[in-house]
């Protein structure tokens, strides 16, 4: 089943002129939201020490929120800080793929107890194959667990891009199917690591959960995402 060619892959060639036009339109109309202001490392809370690393793309960086307090990092540190003394660090950038993030983390020194990743959208838009994505995610998880010492890793699933308000059909369908394929590969890779938990993040279809660009999460969505991650981290204690 894994090697079967999907209908979207078959139709991609005849649909190419339309898809290219839609992609160009989306880029032209895109609101280029900045990464939120605020610190990208710090200490907060009280309790047992917890060294936390958040890494990934624009969603990990918090695009769609005005400040880091409203982003994934802020909500997650706030929630974990009720139970732990959190020493946290954010290593994320708009446009980063899995390979970009691995290269960035190879420059990071130190060790962490918990790592949280958010990647995949840019791998989808850059036509990364499932096999390539799985291999690169495997390298990333080995680096997190072996080199950086993470005892627990929460990998956020590749988001369902067919639900992004900014994407018209059939572009949304094509990117959504590819996102689903990459996430299937991600789940298989995560299952090989006992320290790793794959988080399939299914948010309600609520316009308030999308940022104004229709492409990134809103502060409310970041809060729900952080709740899910914090629950996993606490349950694994």
ZIPE-V187028 format. One record per helix or strand of 2 or more residues. SS is the DSSP state (alpha for helix, beta for strand). FROM is the first residue (numbers start at 1). TO is the last residue. If there is no record, write none. Layout:
# ZIPE-V187028
SS&FROM&TO, SS&FROM&TO
This chain:
# ZIPE-V187028
alpha&7&11, alpha&16&29, beta&41&45, beta&48&56, alpha&58&61, alpha&68&70, alpha&72&80, beta&84&92, alpha&98&105, beta&114&118, alpha&121&125, alpha&130&147, beta&152&156, alpha&161&163, alpha&171&190, beta&196&199, alpha&207&209, alpha&219&235
